Amino acid sequence: MTCPKCHGEGAHFSRTKWKDLLPKCIGLKVYRCGLCSFRFYAQPVGATRDSSGRSWVKKKFKGAFGLKKNLHQTALILFAFLIFLLVIRYLTAEANIRPNV
């Protein structure tokens, strides 16, 4: 893997962190350059485009478990985002206070 910053050949897989979940769900892997320590996302080595040119297909068959895992991660992220939006809406809503007559 070639580093996009220094163009060195020393890039390797990097540890996955919480902020890497969304790119991971769309098939990107996290790499770190061993020469300049630059961290970047890229398609896995050995991945090619399918005939339509729209999606990436790995040469190795990942199996159904990998697909289910990615779908579960995506659903969990979307659910957490929905809860976040509901909390923000609740916190920013103005209270309807009626004066006692």
DRENTORVO-607958 format. One record per residue: residue in one letter; x, y negated, z negated of N, C-alpha, C in turn; chain; residue number from 1. Coordinates in nm, 2 decimals. Layout:
<zamars>
<zamar r="A" n_px="X" n_py="Y" n_pz="Z" ca_px="X" ca_py="Y" ca_pz="Z" c_px="X" c_py="Y" c_pz="Z" c="A" k="NUM"/>
...
</zamars>
This chain:
<zamars>
<zamar r="M" n_px="0.08" n_py="0.12" n_pz="0.00" ca_px="0.00" ca_py="0.00" ca_pz="0.00" c_px="0.09" c_py="-0.12" c_pz="0.00" c="A" k="1"/>
<zamar r="T" n_px="0.06" n_py="-0.22" n_pz="0.08" ca_px="0.13" ca_py="-0.34" ca_pz="0.10" c_px="0.07" c_py="-0.45" c_pz="0.02" c="A" k="2"/>
<zamar r="C" n_px="0.15" n_py="-0.52" n_pz="-0.06" ca_px="0.10" ca_py="-0.64" ca_pz="-0.14" c_px="0.07" c_py="-0.75" c_pz="-0.04" c="A" k="3"/>
<zamar r="P" n_px="-0.05" n_py="-0.82" n_pz="-0.06" ca_px="-0.08" ca_py="-0.93" ca_pz="0.03" c_px="-0.01" c_py="-1.06" c_pz="-0.01" c="A" k="4"/>
<zamar r="K" n_px="0.05" n_py="-1.06" n_pz="-0.13" ca_px="0.12" ca_py="-1.18" ca_pz="-0.17" c_px="0.27" c_py="-1.18" c_pz="-0.13" c="A" k="5"/>
<zamar r="C" n_px="0.34" n_py="-1.08" n_pz="-0.16" ca_px="0.48" ca_py="-1.07" ca_pz="-0.13" c_px="0.52" c_py="-0.98" c_pz="-0.02" c="A" k="6"/>
<zamar r="H" n_px="0.42" n_py="-0.90" n_pz="0.03" ca_px="0.43" ca_py="-0.81" ca_pz="0.14" c_px="0.53" c_py="-0.70" c_pz="0.11" c="A" k="7"/>
<zamar r="G" n_px="0.54" n_py="-0.67" n_pz="-0.02" ca_px="0.63" ca_py="-0.55" ca_pz="-0.06" c_px="0.55" c_py="-0.42" c_pz="-0.06" c="A" k="8"/>
<zamar r="E" n_px="0.62" n_py="-0.31" n_pz="-0.06" ca_px="0.55" ca_py="-0.18" ca_pz="-0.05" c_px="0.53" c_py="-0.12" c_pz="-0.18" c="A" k="9"/>
<zamar r="G" n_px="0.55" n_py="-0.19" n_pz="-0.29" ca_px="0.55" ca_py="-0.13" ca_pz="-0.43" c_px="0.41" c_py="-0.13" c_pz="-0.50" c="A" k="10"/>
<zamar r="A" n_px="0.30" n_py="-0.15" n_pz="-0.42" ca_px="0.17" ca_py="-0.16" ca_pz="-0.49" c_px="0.12" c_py="-0.02" c_pz="-0.53" c="A" k="11"/>
<zamar r="H" n_px="0.06" n_py="-0.01" n_pz="-0.65" ca_px="0.01" ca_py="0.11" ca_pz="-0.70" c_px="-0.13" c_py="0.08" c_pz="-0.77" c="A" k="12"/>
<zamar r="F" n_px="-0.20" n_py="0.19" n_pz="-0.81" ca_px="-0.33" ca_py="0.17" ca_pz="-0.87" c_px="-0.31" c_py="0.10" c_pz="-1.00" c="A" k="13"/>
<zamar r="S" n_px="-0.40" n_py="0.01" n_pz="-1.04" ca_px="-0.40" ca_py="-0.06" ca_pz="-1.16" c_px="-0.52" c_py="-0.01" c_pz="-1.25" c="A" k="14"/>
<zamar r="R" n_px="-0.51" n_py="-0.04" n_pz="-1.38" ca_px="-0.62" ca_py="0.01" ca_pz="-1.47" c_px="-0.75" c_py="-0.07" c_pz="-1.44" c="A" k="15"/>
<zamar r="T" n_px="-0.86" n_py="0.00" n_pz="-1.45" ca_px="-0.99" ca_py="-0.06" ca_pz="-1.43" c_px="-1.03" c_py="-0.13" c_pz="-1.55" c="A" k="16"/>
<zamar r="K" n_px="-1.08" n_py="-0.25" n_pz="-1.54" ca_px="-1.13" ca_py="-0.33" ca_pz="-1.65" c_px="-1.28" c_py="-0.36" c_pz="-1.63" c="A" k="17"/>
<zamar r="W" n_px="-1.34" n_py="-0.42" n_pz="-1.72" ca_px="-1.49" ca_py="-0.44" ca_pz="-1.71" c_px="-1.52" c_py="-0.53" c_pz="-1.59" c="A" k="18"/>
<zamar r="K" n_px="-1.43" n_py="-0.63" n_pz="-1.56" ca_px="-1.46" ca_py="-0.72" ca_pz="-1.45" c_px="-1.44" c_py="-0.65" c_pz="-1.32" c="A" k="19"/>
<zamar r="D" n_px="-1.39" n_py="-0.53" n_pz="-1.31" ca_px="-1.37" ca_py="-0.45" ca_pz="-1.19" c_px="-1.49" c_py="-0.36" c_pz="-1.16" c="A" k="20"/>
<zamar r="L" n_px="-1.59" n_py="-0.36" n_pz="-1.24" ca_px="-1.70" ca_py="-0.27" ca_pz="-1.21" c_px="-1.78" c_py="-0.30" c_pz="-1.09" c="A" k="21"/>
<zamar r="L" n_px="-1.81" n_py="-0.42" n_pz="-1.06" ca_px="-1.88" ca_py="-0.46" ca_pz="-0.94" c_px="-1.80" c_py="-0.42" c_pz="-0.81" c="A" k="22"/>
<zamar r="P" n_px="-1.67" n_py="-0.46" n_pz="-0.80" ca_px="-1.60" ca_py="-0.42" ca_pz="-0.68" c_px="-1.58" c_py="-0.27" c_pz="-0.67" c="A" k="23"/>
<zamar r="K" n_px="-1.58" n_py="-0.20" n_pz="-0.78" ca_px="-1.57" ca_py="-0.06" ca_pz="-0.78" c_px="-1.69" c_py="0.00" c_pz="-0.72" c="A" k="24"/>
<zamar r="C" n_px="-1.81" n_py="-0.06" n_pz="-0.75" ca_px="-1.93" ca_py="0.00" ca_pz="-0.70" c_px="-1.95" c_py="-0.01" c_pz="-0.55" c="A" k="25"/>
<zamar r="I" n_px="-1.88" n_py="-0.11" n_pz="-0.49" ca_px="-1.88" ca_py="-0.12" ca_pz="-0.34" c_px="-1.76" c_py="-0.05" c_pz="-0.28" c="A" k="26"/>
<zamar r="G" n_px="-1.68" n_py="0.02" n_pz="-0.35" ca_px="-1.58" ca_py="0.10" ca_pz="-0.30" c_px="-1.44" c_py="0.05" c_pz="-0.30" c="A" k="27"/>
<zamar r="L" n_px="-1.42" n_py="-0.07" n_pz="-0.36" ca_px="-1.29" ca_py="-0.12" ca_pz="-0.37" c_px="-1.21" c_py="-0.07" c_pz="-0.48" c="A" k="28"/>
<zamar r="K" n_px="-1.08" n_py="-0.05" n_pz="-0.47" ca_px="-0.99" ca_py="-0.01" ca_pz="-0.57" c_px="-0.90" c_py="-0.12" c_pz="-0.62" c="A" k="29"/>
<zamar r="V" n_px="-0.86" n_py="-0.12" n_pz="-0.74" ca_px="-0.77" ca_py="-0.22" ca_pz="-0.80" c_px="-0.62" c_py="-0.17" c_pz="-0.78" c="A" k="30"/>
<zamar r="Y" n_px="-0.54" n_py="-0.26" n_pz="-0.73" ca_px="-0.40" ca_py="-0.23" ca_pz="-0.71" c_px="-0.32" c_py="-0.34" c_pz="-0.78" c="A" k="31"/>
<zamar r="R" n_px="-0.20" n_py="-0.31" n_pz="-0.82" ca_px="-0.10" ca_py="-0.41" ca_pz="-0.87" c_px="0.03" c_py="-0.38" c_pz="-0.80" c="A" k="32"/>
<zamar r="C" n_px="0.09" n_py="-0.49" n_pz="-0.76" ca_px="0.22" ca_py="-0.49" ca_pz="-0.70" c_px="0.33" c_py="-0.46" c_pz="-0.80" c="A" k="33"/>
<zamar r="G" n_px="0.42" n_py="-0.37" n_pz="-0.78" ca_px="0.53" ca_py="-0.34" ca_pz="-0.87" c_px="0.64" c_py="-0.44" c_pz="-0.87" c="A" k="34"/>
<zamar r="L" n_px="0.64" n_py="-0.52" n_pz="-0.76" ca_px="0.75" ca_py="-0.62" ca_pz="-0.74" c_px="0.71" c_py="-0.76" c_pz="-0.80" c="A" k="35"/>
<zamar r="C" n_px="0.59" n_py="-0.81" n_pz="-0.77" ca_px="0.55" ca_py="-0.94" ca_pz="-0.81" c_px="0.44" c_py="-0.94" c_pz="-0.91" c="A" k="36"/>
<zamar r="S" n_px="0.39" n_py="-0.82" n_pz="-0.95" ca_px="0.28" ca_py="-0.80" ca_pz="-1.05" c_px="0.15" c_py="-0.87" c_pz="-1.01" c="A" k="37"/>
<zamar r="F" n_px="0.13" n_py="-0.89" n_pz="-0.88" ca_px="0.00" ca_py="-0.95" ca_pz="-0.83" c_px="-0.11" c_py="-0.84" c_pz="-0.83" c="A" k="38"/>
<zamar r="R" n_px="-0.22" n_py="-0.87" n_pz="-0.88" ca_px="-0.33" ca_py="-0.78" ca_pz="-0.89" c_px="-0.44" c_py="-0.81" c_pz="-0.78" c="A" k="39"/>
<zamar r="F" n_px="-0.48" n_py="-0.71" n_pz="-0.70" ca_px="-0.57" ca_py="-0.73" ca_pz="-0.59" c_px="-0.66" c_py="-0.61" c_pz="-0.57" c="A" k="40"/>
<zamar r="Y" n_px="-0.77" n_py="-0.63" n_pz="-0.49" ca_px="-0.86" ca_py="-0.53" ca_pz="-0.45" c_px="-0.84" c_py="-0.49" c_pz="-0.31" c="A" k="41"/>
<zamar r="A" n_px="-0.85" n_py="-0.36" n_pz="-0.28" ca_px="-0.83" ca_py="-0.32" ca_pz="-0.14" c_px="-0.91" c_py="-0.18" c_pz="-0.12" c="A" k="42"/>
<zamar r="Q" n_px="-0.93" n_py="-0.15" n_pz="0.00" ca_px="-0.99" ca_py="-0.02" ca_pz="0.03" c_px="-0.88" c_py="0.09" c_pz="0.00" c="A" k="43"/>
<zamar r="P" n_px="-0.93" n_py="0.20" n_pz="-0.05" ca_px="-0.83" ca_py="0.31" ca_pz="-0.08" c_px="-0.75" c_py="0.35" c_pz="0.05" c="A" k="44"/>
<zamar r="V" n_px="-0.63" n_py="0.39" n_pz="0.03" ca_px="-0.54" ca_py="0.43" ca_pz="0.14" c_px="-0.61" c_py="0.56" c_pz="0.19" c="A" k="45"/>
<zamar r="G" n_px="-0.62" n_py="0.57" n_pz="0.32" ca_px="-0.68" ca_py="0.69" ca_pz="0.39" c_px="-0.83" c_py="0.66" c_pz="0.42" c="A" k="46"/>
<zamar r="A" n_px="-0.88" n_py="0.55" n_pz="0.38" ca_px="-1.02" ca_py="0.52" ca_pz="0.41" c_px="-1.03" c_py="0.46" c_pz="0.56" c="A" k="47"/>
<zamar r="T" n_px="-1.13" n_py="0.50" n_pz="0.63" ca_px="-1.15" ca_py="0.45" ca_pz="0.76" c_px="-1.29" c_py="0.40" c_pz="0.78" c="A" k="48"/>
<zamar r="R" n_px="-1.32" n_py="0.32" n_pz="0.88" ca_px="-1.46" ca_py="0.28" ca_pz="0.91" c_px="-1.53" c_py="0.39" c_pz="0.98" c="A" k="49"/>
<zamar r="D" n_px="-1.66" n_py="0.40" n_pz="0.96" ca_px="-1.74" ca_py="0.50" ca_pz="1.03" c_px="-1.76" c_py="0.44" c_pz="1.17" c="A" k="50"/>
<zamar r="S" n_px="-1.84" n_py="0.52" n_pz="1.25" ca_px="-1.86" ca_py="0.48" ca_pz="1.39" c_px="-1.94" c_py="0.35" c_pz="1.41" c="A" k="51"/>
<zamar r="S" n_px="-2.02" n_py="0.31" n_pz="1.31" ca_px="-2.10" ca_py="0.19" ca_pz="1.32" c_px="-2.01" c_py="0.07" c_pz="1.28" c="A" k="52"/>
<zamar r="G" n_px="-1.90" n_py="0.09" n_pz="1.21" ca_px="-1.81" ca_py="-0.02" ca_pz="1.17" c_px="-1.86" c_py="-0.09" c_pz="1.05" c="A" k="53"/>
<zamar r="R" n_px="-1.96" n_py="-0.05" n_pz="0.99" ca_px="-2.01" ca_py="-0.12" ca_pz="0.87" c_px="-1.97" c_py="-0.07" c_pz="0.74" c="A" k="54"/>
<zamar r="S" n_px="-1.95" n_py="0.05" n_pz="0.72" ca_px="-1.91" ca_py="0.10" ca_pz="0.58" c_px="-1.79" c_py="0.18" c_pz="0.59" c="A" k="55"/>
<zamar r="W" n_px="-1.73" n_py="0.20" n_pz="0.47" ca_px="-1.60" ca_py="0.27" ca_pz="0.46" c_px="-1.63" c_py="0.42" c_pz="0.43" c="A" k="56"/>
<zamar r="V" n_px="-1.56" n_py="0.51" n_pz="0.49" ca_px="-1.58" ca_py="0.65" ca_pz="0.47" c_px="-1.44" c_py="0.71" c_pz="0.43" c="A" k="57"/>
<zamar r="K" n_px="-1.44" n_py="0.78" n_pz="0.31" ca_px="-1.31" ca_py="0.84" ca_pz="0.27" c_px="-1.29" c_py="0.97" c_pz="0.34" c="A" k="58"/>
<zamar r="K" n_px="-1.17" n_py="1.00" n_pz="0.37" ca_px="-1.14" ca_py="1.13" ca_pz="0.44" c_px="-1.17" c_py="1.25" c_pz="0.35" c="A" k="59"/>
<zamar r="K" n_px="-1.15" n_py="1.23" n_pz="0.22" ca_px="-1.18" ca_py="1.34" ca_pz="0.12" c_px="-1.32" c_py="1.32" c_pz="0.08" c="A" k="60"/>
<zamar r="F" n_px="-1.39" n_py="1.44" n_pz="0.07" ca_px="-1.53" ca_py="1.43" ca_pz="0.03" c_px="-1.54" c_py="1.41" c_pz="-0.12" c="A" k="61"/>
<zamar r="K" n_px="-1.61" n_py="1.31" n_pz="-0.16" ca_px="-1.61" ca_py="1.28" ca_pz="-0.30" c_px="-1.72" c_py="1.36" c_pz="-0.38" c="A" k="62"/>
<zamar r="G" n_px="-1.82" n_py="1.41" n_pz="-0.31" ca_px="-1.92" ca_py="1.49" ca_pz="-0.38" c_px="-2.04" c_py="1.40" c_pz="-0.43" c="A" k="63"/>
<zamar r="A" n_px="-2.15" n_py="1.46" n_pz="-0.47" ca_px="-2.26" ca_py="1.39" ca_pz="-0.51" c_px="-2.24" c_py="1.32" c_pz="-0.65" c="A" k="64"/>
<zamar r="F" n_px="-2.16" n_py="1.38" n_pz="-0.73" ca_px="-2.14" ca_py="1.32" ca_pz="-0.86" c_px="-2.08" c_py="1.18" c_pz="-0.86" c="A" k="65"/>
<zamar r="G" n_px="-1.99" n_py="1.16" n_pz="-0.77" ca_px="-1.93" ca_py="1.02" ca_pz="-0.75" c_px="-2.03" c_py="0.92" c_pz="-0.71" c="A" k="66"/>
<zamar r="L" n_px="-2.12" n_py="0.96" n_pz="-0.62" ca_px="-2.23" ca_py="0.87" ca_pz="-0.57" c_px="-2.32" c_py="0.84" c_pz="-0.69" c="A" k="67"/>
<zamar r="K" n_px="-2.36" n_py="0.94" n_pz="-0.76" ca_px="-2.45" ca_py="0.92" ca_pz="-0.88" c_px="-2.39" c_py="0.83" c_pz="-0.98" c="A" k="68"/>
<zamar r="K" n_px="-2.26" n_py="0.84" n_pz="-1.00" ca_px="-2.19" ca_py="0.76" ca_pz="-1.10" c_px="-2.19" c_py="0.61" c_pz="-1.05" c="A" k="69"/>
<zamar r="N" n_px="-2.16" n_py="0.59" n_pz="-0.93" ca_px="-2.16" ca_py="0.45" ca_pz="-0.88" c_px="-2.30" c_py="0.39" c_pz="-0.88" c="A" k="70"/>
<zamar r="L" n_px="-2.41" n_py="0.47" n_pz="-0.85" ca_px="-2.54" ca_py="0.42" ca_pz="-0.86" c_px="-2.58" c_py="0.39" c_pz="-1.00" c="A" k="71"/>
<zamar r="H" n_px="-2.54" n_py="0.47" n_pz="-1.10" ca_px="-2.57" ca_py="0.45" ca_pz="-1.24" c_px="-2.50" c_py="0.32" c_pz="-1.29" c="A" k="72"/>
<zamar r="Q" n_px="-2.37" n_py="0.30" n_pz="-1.25" ca_px="-2.30" ca_py="0.18" ca_pz="-1.29" c_px="-2.37" c_py="0.06" c_pz="-1.23" c="A" k="73"/>
<zamar r="T" n_px="-2.41" n_py="0.06" n_pz="-1.10" ca_px="-2.47" ca_py="-0.05" ca_pz="-1.04" c_px="-2.61" c_py="-0.08" c_pz="-1.11" c="A" k="74"/>
<zamar r="A" n_px="-2.68" n_py="0.02" n_pz="-1.14" ca_px="-2.81" ca_py="0.00" ca_pz="-1.21" c_px="-2.79" c_py="-0.06" c_pz="-1.35" c="A" k="75"/>
<zamar r="L" n_px="-2.69" n_py="-0.01" n_pz="-1.42" ca_px="-2.66" ca_py="-0.06" ca_pz="-1.55" c_px="-2.62" c_py="-0.21" c_pz="-1.54" c="A" k="76"/>
<zamar r="I" n_px="-2.54" n_py="-0.25" n_pz="-1.45" ca_px="-2.50" ca_py="-0.39" ca_pz="-1.43" c_px="-2.62" c_py="-0.47" c_pz="-1.40" c="A" k="77"/>
<zamar r="L" n_px="-2.71" n_py="-0.43" n_pz="-1.31" ca_px="-2.83" ca_py="-0.51" ca_pz="-1.27" c_px="-2.92" c_py="-0.52" c_pz="-1.39" c="A" k="78"/>
<zamar r="F" n_px="-2.94" n_py="-0.41" n_pz="-1.47" ca_px="-3.02" ca_py="-0.42" ca_pz="-1.59" c_px="-2.97" c_py="-0.52" c_pz="-1.69" c="A" k="79"/>
<zamar r="A" n_px="-2.84" n_py="-0.51" n_pz="-1.71" ca_px="-2.78" ca_py="-0.61" ca_pz="-1.81" c_px="-2.79" c_py="-0.75" c_pz="-1.76" c="A" k="80"/>
<zamar r="F" n_px="-2.78" n_py="-0.77" n_pz="-1.63" ca_px="-2.80" ca_py="-0.91" ca_pz="-1.58" c_px="-2.94" c_py="-0.96" c_pz="-1.59" c="A" k="81"/>
<zamar r="L" n_px="-3.04" n_py="-0.87" n_pz="-1.57" ca_px="-3.18" ca_py="-0.90" ca_pz="-1.59" c_px="-3.20" c_py="-0.94" c_pz="-1.74" c="A" k="82"/>
<zamar r="I" n_px="-3.15" n_py="-0.87" n_pz="-1.83" ca_px="-3.17" ca_py="-0.90" ca_pz="-1.97" c_px="-3.10" c_py="-1.03" c_pz="-2.00" c="A" k="83"/>
<zamar r="F" n_px="-2.99" n_py="-1.06" n_pz="-1.95" ca_px="-2.92" ca_py="-1.19" ca_pz="-1.97" c_px="-3.01" c_py="-1.30" c_pz="-1.92" c="A" k="84"/>
<zamar r="L" n_px="-3.06" n_py="-1.29" n_pz="-1.80" ca_px="-3.15" ca_py="-1.39" ca_pz="-1.74" c_px="-3.27" c_py="-1.42" c_pz="-1.83" c="A" k="85"/>
<zamar r="L" n_px="-3.33" n_py="-1.31" n_pz="-1.88" ca_px="-3.45" ca_py="-1.33" ca_pz="-1.97" c_px="-3.41" c_py="-1.40" c_pz="-2.10" c="A" k="86"/>
<zamar r="V" n_px="-3.29" n_py="-1.37" n_pz="-2.16" ca_px="-3.25" ca_py="-1.44" ca_pz="-2.28" c_px="-3.22" c_py="-1.58" c_pz="-2.25" c="A" k="87"/>
<zamar r="I" n_px="-3.16" n_py="-1.61" n_pz="-2.14" ca_px="-3.14" ca_py="-1.75" ca_pz="-2.10" c_px="-3.27" c_py="-1.83" c_pz="-2.08" c="A" k="88"/>
<zamar r="R" n_px="-3.36" n_py="-1.76" n_pz="-2.02" ca_px="-3.49" ca_py="-1.83" ca_pz="-2.00" c_px="-3.56" c_py="-1.86" c_pz="-2.13" c="A" k="89"/>
<zamar r="Y" n_px="-3.56" n_py="-1.76" n_pz="-2.22" ca_px="-3.62" ca_py="-1.78" ca_pz="-2.36" c_px="-3.55" c_py="-1.89" c_pz="-2.43" c="A" k="90"/>
<zamar r="L" n_px="-3.42" n_py="-1.90" n_pz="-2.42" ca_px="-3.35" ca_py="-2.00" ca_pz="-2.50" c_px="-3.37" c_py="-2.14" c_pz="-2.44" c="A" k="91"/>
<zamar r="T" n_px="-3.39" n_py="-2.15" n_pz="-2.32" ca_px="-3.40" ca_py="-2.28" ca_pz="-2.25" c_px="-3.55" c_py="-2.33" c_pz="-2.24" c="A" k="92"/>
<zamar r="A" n_px="-3.65" n_py="-2.24" n_pz="-2.27" ca_px="-3.79" ca_py="-2.28" ca_pz="-2.26" c_px="-3.82" c_py="-2.38" c_pz="-2.37" c="A" k="93"/>
<zamar r="E" n_px="-3.90" n_py="-2.48" n_pz="-2.33" ca_px="-3.95" ca_py="-2.58" ca_pz="-2.43" c_px="-4.07" c_py="-2.52" c_pz="-2.50" c="A" k="94"/>
<zamar r="A" n_px="-4.07" n_py="-2.55" n_pz="-2.63" ca_px="-4.18" ca_py="-2.50" ca_pz="-2.71" c_px="-4.31" c_py="-2.59" c_pz="-2.70" c="A" k="95"/>
<zamar r="N" n_px="-4.42" n_py="-2.53" n_pz="-2.69" ca_px="-4.55" ca_py="-2.60" ca_pz="-2.68" c_px="-4.60" c_py="-2.62" c_pz="-2.83" c="A" k="96"/>
<zamar r="I" n_px="-4.57" n_py="-2.74" n_pz="-2.88" ca_px="-4.61" ca_py="-2.77" ca_pz="-3.02" c_px="-4.73" c_py="-2.87" c_pz="-3.01" c="A" k="97"/>
<zamar r="R" n_px="-4.84" n_py="-2.83" n_pz="-3.06" ca_px="-4.96" ca_py="-2.91" ca_pz="-3.06" c_px="-4.97" c_py="-2.98" c_pz="-3.20" c="A" k="98"/>
<zamar r="P" n_px="-4.99" n_py="-3.11" n_pz="-3.20" ca_px="-5.01" ca_py="-3.18" ca_pz="-3.33" c_px="-5.14" c_py="-3.14" c_pz="-3.39" c="A" k="99"/>
<zamar r="N" n_px="-5.14" n_py="-3.13" n_pz="-3.52" ca_px="-5.26" ca_py="-3.10" ca_pz="-3.60" c_px="-5.35" c_py="-3.22" c_pz="-3.60" c="A" k="100"/>
<zamar r="V" n_px="-5.47" n_py="-3.20" n_pz="-3.56" ca_px="-5.57" ca_py="-3.31" ca_pz="-3.56" c_px="-5.66" c_py="-3.31" c_pz="-3.67" c="A" k="101"/>
</zamars>
